[in-house]
């Protein structure tokens, strides 16, 4: 499978524009008996894995804030949580959105399902944070507030490459965000 680095919201917005729709699950009838679901255990992350997850969540938070406030936000804040190519890809996307007077409404989310350690070198250790990127509560809008993308529960698998830098004070940086194109 070939993976292409992209800014995740672009892929999700394109998918929405091409007609993806919510999953349309059924509502049980009032006289049906509800069963108690079996609880599924949540993953137990090591401190290193949790640090990588936290870095991705912070990246998405900063990315979302800037995407919602393109005219007034400090775009360089993305470089506090990301390095290239992720930071550069975000800025290139915002330039396009800003030229078209578009902005993000709402917030996408990521549900992490696994974290794997990658290579270690003089810069630090890399981690792959994999999960489901969900834009159910987000859409691209024009200057008048009209949605440019279909609203709904659009989902796509995502993989973020995070660098845990050598010195603890340097922290974590998202290096890449990649869509795998598969629904989740």
N, C-alpha and C positions, 0 to 999 in steps of 0.2 A: 504494500500500500504506500503510495506516495503522499507525503504530508507537505502542505504548503503553509508557510508562516503567513498569517493574516491577523488583522484586528478582528476579534471574534464578533463584534456587533455587526460588522459589515456583512459577514456571511449570514448571520441570523436575519438581518434586515433584507438581504437579497432573497433568502428563502421565503420570508414573509411576503415579499412583493410578488413572488412567483405563485402564490396561492396556497401556501401551507395554512392549515387551519387547526383550531383546538381539537383535542382528541375526542370530545363529545361523549364522555362516559355517561352511563345511564344512572338515573336517580332511583333508588329502591322505592317500591310502593309503600304507602303508610302502614299497611297491614302485614308487611313482610317482617320476618324475625331477623334482627341483626345479630351476626355472630361476632364474638370477640376475636380480633385478629391476634395471631401469634406474634409477640414482639420480636423484632429482629435486632440482634445486638449491634450497637454502633461500633465502628472501628476504633481500636485503641492505637493512637499514633505515638510514636517515639517523640521526644522533644525536638529532634532534628526534623522529623516529618511535619510536626505541628508548626514549626518555624517556617517551613516552606509553604504550608497551607495559609498561614497568617500573611505571608508576603503576597500571595496571589490575591487574597481577600482585600488587602490594603491597596494593591494595584487596581483592582476593579473599583474600589471606592473612589480613588483619586481619578481614575479614567471616567467614571460616571459623573462625578462632580464637574469636571472640566467639560464633558460632553453636554451637560445640561446648561452650562453657563458660558458658552464659547466667547461671547462678547466681553465678558468681564473677568473670566478666570485667568490665572497665571498658568499658561500651558507648560512652562518649565517645571512645574511641580511634578509632572510625570517622571522626570529624571531623578527625583528623590526615591522612587520606588521601582524604576525600570531602567534598563540600559538598552542599547541598540542590539537587535533591530526592533524590539518591542516599542521602545520610546519613539523612535523615528517613524515607525508605521502609524502610531497614534497621531503624531503631529501632522503627518501627511493626510490622514483621514480628516482631521479637524480643519485643515486648510480647505479641503474640498467642501466640507459641510458649511464652513463659514462663508465661502464664496457663494454658496447657494442659499444662505440664510436658513440653514437647517439646524436643528438641535435635538438632543435626546430628551424624551419625556419618560419618567419612570426609571426603574433600575433593573438591569439584568442580574442574574444570580448564578452561582456555581455550586453544585452539590458534588463534593469530592467523593470518589469511590476508591481511589488507590493513590499511593505515593511510592515511587521507586527511586532508589539512589542511582545516580549516573556516575560519571567520572570525577576524579579529584585531581587537581593540579595546583600549580603555584597560586592561582587565584582563589581557590576554594573547592567546595564540593557542590555538584549540581544534583538537583532533584527534579523529577518529572511528577507534576501534580496533574492527575487525570480525573475528569469528572464530566458532569452533564451541565452544559451552559444553557440557561433558560431565560428567554426574553418574554415570558408571559406578562410581566408587569412593565414592559418597556416598548417604546416605539420611536421611530424617527418622525419629526414634525417639521413643517415649514414655518416661516416667520409669523403666519397668521394662526398658528396652532392646529392646522389641518394635518392629520396623520398621513405620512407618506408610505408607511408600511402597515400591513395588516396586523391588527392586534390579536393576540392569542397565545396559546401555550406552545410556542416554537422551542424546540430543543435540539441540541447538537452536541456530540461528544467533543471534548476539548482537552488539550494537553498544554500545560505551561511548563517551560523550562526555567527553573529558579536557581540562582547561584547563591549559596551560603558562603559569603566571603571569608577569607582566612582569619582576619581579626574580628572578634565579636562586635567591636564598635562599628565595623563596616556593615554588619547586618546582611540582609538578603536583597537581591534584585531580581526582578522578572526579566529574563533575557529574550524569551520568545513566547508568543501565544499562537497555538496551532489548532486549526480545526481538522478533525479527521473525517468530517462529512457524514458521519453515521448518526442516525437518530438515537436517542437514549430515552 
